[in-house]
Amino acid sequence: MTAANANTPTSHNPEHLAALRSKHESLDKALDLEMQRPKPDELRIQELKKQKLQIKQQLEG
């Protein structure tokens, strides 16, 4: 590994970015499904939103 590669964040890796986007999309779908339930689990919704935000921050960082 070269010095340049050692300082490159993993989030700049195309495969890692694709995986993050896929996970973000999956969380979005799970959030939509939970919100459509007759009695949505608010704690689950909070957790899904938190996970989506963390991934969004990684994608932007």
Helices and strands as residue ranges (DSSP letters): H 3-6, G 10-12, H 14-36, H 42-60
